[in-house]
Amino acid sequence: MSPRDPKNTERWLVAIAVMSSAVMEVLDTSVVNVSLPHIAGSLSATVDEATWVLTSYIVANAIILPLTGWLANYVGRKRLLLTVVTGFTLSSVLCGLAPNLPALIFFRVMQGTTGGGLQPLSQAVLLEEFPPEMRGTAMGFWGLGIVAAPILGPTLGGWITDHASWRWVFYINLPIGIASLILISMFVHDPSYITRGERRIDLWGIGMLAIGMGSLQVFLDKGQEDDWFASHAIVALFIFAVVGLTAFVVWEWRRKDPLVDFHLMKDRTFSAGLSLAFLLGFVLYGSLIILPLFLQTLLGFTATQAGVWTSPRGIGTAALMPIVGYLLGKRVDGRWMVFGGSIVASFAMFGFSHMNLNSGTWNIFWHQINQGVGMAFIFVPLTTLTVSNISKEKMGFATSLYSVMRNIGSSVGISFSTTMIARRSQFHQNRLTTHITAYNGTVRQFLQGAAGRAMHYGAAPGTAAQRALAMLYGMVLQQASLLSFLDVFHVMGVIFVLMAPLAFIMRKATHAAPVEGVH
């Protein structure tokens, strides 16, 4: 098809419309993180209380996400897109205007509820709008924003917070939302098979989903903070999550008109793609959350500096994503691209696992470029392969499930990373302290030297000895923390390596359209 074909031009206008709305939502999940201390101080709350600004959004988002495919068929895809973009934009403005923390949390619930459908909706629209031979290019364009947004978010959030106010972190959604609404109203249209209102509302299913997904997200978000299963509340949340989600899957599997079509998982390629999407979310967001912590707590970076030096991943992704889309359009086997991307990304993680307290910014820069290149070769081919056998009628259900698995993976990855850092830090501290004894000549020499320097500046002998011990203990804590971060990076690298061969469980994608109704 010629690039000047009017239909082709309209397709790309649709792509811009839906990508801008999805990027707005993805960016908002990461841009707020660095602003939490400022939000807490401005609204007279503790940082722990302010974390509910994140948790409330994640929980609301997680509950609505699986329902997106069903909602699109019930109210119409275009109408739903216009509704959620309007709701997300307005709730963003209300978040910026919030006078206190309870109001902000309430508006964040609204924002998460309306924003939950933006990613799968935009993905479904693109996959249906473009013919199979152009899907790789379209998903490359879409993925460019989706992958780069959470990486660039902390930098943007830090800059806005430092130079304006945390409230502008929410206000920036207003112009993007208005532009997206105009483009959606002009160029997005409902396909003929959208039924609109012919489906019964499954209140039991919605209730089970809300209990299960809500409990799971709070369990993952607050588990480390409350020492996991040592807390009765965390145990209760775990039980509610397991029972609620199990009951939901069984209930929906037996319904003729399900909220979530789990029968799609009978397809081997789709099931394998969901598993890889979970692992992708796990390693991407797990590493994304701990690198800024490493830079700030061990290398002494400010929040803005940490944001700047965690953004090069976006450079690697942005540079390679169009090339990946082009290669898919030329019928290069996407499975080999996922395999190669996983291996390249593992090199970055193993590189991070060899950092030390003297690591320079350029060491970090090249590891991140490496990871960005790897992610570009995973994200788009994986998405395209996963839905390659799904009919257009089922595409909304498929993209919802895909987004759910990636989001659950990201939540599990973040919880795993933060928990492992805390536990491994304690392990390494205990191991290092076994070498600190009165019989260790190096330790005696260090304490004598530190105490001598303290007495040189006027400290009494007893005080000088205490300062020397405190200095030694601080070094032990610092080294233990360093080793715990390196352990997590190493595990992430291993997971990337294990991901690589799983790509070949999926069937090779063809450019033939799937048979209508096949799932």
Secondary structure, 3 states (H helix, E strand, C coil): CCCCCHHHHHHHHHHHHHHHHHHHHHHHHHHCHHHHHHHHHHCCCCHHHHCHHHHHHHHHHHHHHHHHHHHHHHHCHHHHHHHHHHHHHHHHHHHHHCCCHHHHHHHHHHHHHHHCCHHHHHHHHHHHHCCHHHHHHHHHHHHHHHHHHHHHHHHHHHHHHHHCCCCHHHHCHHHHHHHHHHHHHHHCCCCCCCCCCCCCCCHHHHHHHHHHHHHHHHHHHHCCCCCHHHCHHHHHHHHHHHHHHHHHHHHHHCCCCCCCCHHHHHCHHHHHHHHHHHHHHHHHHHHHHHHHHHHHHCCCCCHHHHHHHCCHHHHHHHHHHHHHHHHHHCCCCHHHHHHHHHHHHHHHHHHHCCCCCCCCHHHHHHHHHHHHHHHHHHHHHHHHHHCCCCCHHHHHHHHHHHHHHHHHHHHHHHHHHHHHHHHHHHHHHHHHHCCCCCCCHHHHHHHHHHHHHHHHCCCCHHHHHHHHHHHHHHHHHHHHHHHHHHHHHHHHHHHHHHHHHHHHHCCCCCCCCCCCCCC
